[in-house]
C-alpha cells in the first residue's frame, strides 16, 4: 500500500459517518476560520435526492440488480473547483469500487439510510479532500491502515496557498490587530509627551545684574524668554554631545590665515573671514568684527565655529578665529601652550585686531573653555577693553565642579578619557620642544583631565598645586568685575558645566 493511500485511508475513516449522516462536513480543528470559509463554500442549487434514492438509482432497476452481481457503483459529484483566482479544469468523477460483499455488509449494518450516509461521506471526502488533507500536517503516519476506503483528491497548490493566507492573517492580527499593541504604543506615546512637556520643555531662567539690562534682553533678544523645546527624540545632554559629530552640518567657509608674534617669541594663528560681500556694511573700516574663541583643543574648523561664522555673515559682520598655540597646525616656537586662566595671548590678539580696525564695533564670543578664557579676561580688565559686548556659551563656571562631574564613571567613559587623549595628541607633535621642561612620558600616562593638568598645565604656568590652578581658572570668582554687557547661556544638564556649579 502506497504512502498516499495510507494517508487517504487514515483521513477517510468511519468516524466521519455521523457527520455525513447529519448532512455536514467533518469539523476542522479550531482556529482555521479562513480555511473553513474558503474550502467549504455553501452549496447552492436544487435539493438533493435522499441517500437511499441515490443508491437505488446507482444500482439500476431490480432486474439489473438480480442479473448483474457486479460491485455497486456509487456516483461521486465533481470536486469543487479551485478559487476563481486560479481556475483549474474539472476532474472527472470517480466512483469508489467496492465489492458486493462489502456493499451488503454496509446495508446489513446500517440500512439504506446508513449506506447512503457512507456514500455521502465518500462524496464529501472526494469533493472536500482539500479540507481533510490539512490533517497531513498534524497526524503522524500509522501502520496497518484499513484498505478500501474512499479516495481523497489532493490539491496541494490550493492547500499551500490557503495555509499561507491563514498564517499571514494571523501574523497581522497577532499583536497590533488585536488592539493590545496599538494601545501600548498610544499609552507610551501619551506618557512620553506628558513627561516631555512637563519636565523637559521649559522656559530659560533669566538672571540679570539689573532691570535695565533684563528689559533690553527681553526686547532685542526675545528667545531668552521663550520656551525651549529640545529635540524630542534626543533631549538628553550626553546623547546630544555624542551624536553631534555624526549628524551636524559643516558650512563652507574660506579663511585667510595670519600668524602674529607674541612677547615671549611664540606665535598665534588667526583665521579671518573678511566678508567683503557684506550688504549691510560695505565699508571694511566700519564693518563690525566678532572674535571667536573655540573650546578645549578646538580650532577654526569646528562645526559650531563654522555655524557662528555663517550666522555672522548673514548679519554682515567680519569674523576672526583665535586658535590657541600649537593647535591649528603651526609650529610651537616656545615651550608654552595655553590654559583657561592665562589671558596674555588673548590680550595680544584683542589689541592686534582692534588696531587693524579701530573704527569698527568689536565683539567677542567664546565656547566652553574659550568662554572661560574670555570671562577671565573681562574680569581682569573690567571696562578697560576695546570690546563692546560678549557672548558666552557653555562655560565651566566652577572648574572644581566641572572636573568632578567629568570623573563620574559614565562621564569618564564617554568624555573624560577622550578629552585627555585629545590633550595628549595636541602636545605630542611638539614633544621635542616640550621635553626640555616636562616629563612627557609621565604626561602621556594621564587618564583624566585632572591628571593631565596636574602633570602638565599647572606646572607650565607656575601654579604650586592643581587646586590653585583650578581656583584661578574658575570664572565665577571674577564675574562681578566684568564691565561690559555679557550674555551667558548654559544648559542645566551640561556634563562639563553642571547646573549646581553655576553660582
BELUR-V400088 format. One record per helix or strand of 2 or more residues. SS is the DSSP state (alpha for helix, beta for strand). FROM is the first residue (numbers start at 0). LEN is the number of residues. If there is no record, write none. Layout:
ss = {SS/SS}
from = {FROM/FROM}
len = {LEN/LEN}
//
This chain:
ss = {alpha/alpha/alpha/alpha/alpha/alpha/alpha/alpha/alpha/alpha/beta/alpha/alpha/beta/alpha/beta/beta/beta/alpha/beta/alpha/beta/alpha/beta/alpha/alpha/alpha/alpha/alpha/alpha/alpha/alpha/beta/alpha}
from = {2/13/32/50/61/83/99/128/155/179/201/210/221/226/236/255/266/288/302/317/343/361/368/388/398/408/430/439/448/465/474/478/484/498}
len = {9/8/7/9/6/3/28/9/22/21/2/10/4/2/11/6/7/5/13/6/13/6/13/5/8/20/4/4/12/8/3/3/5/3}
//
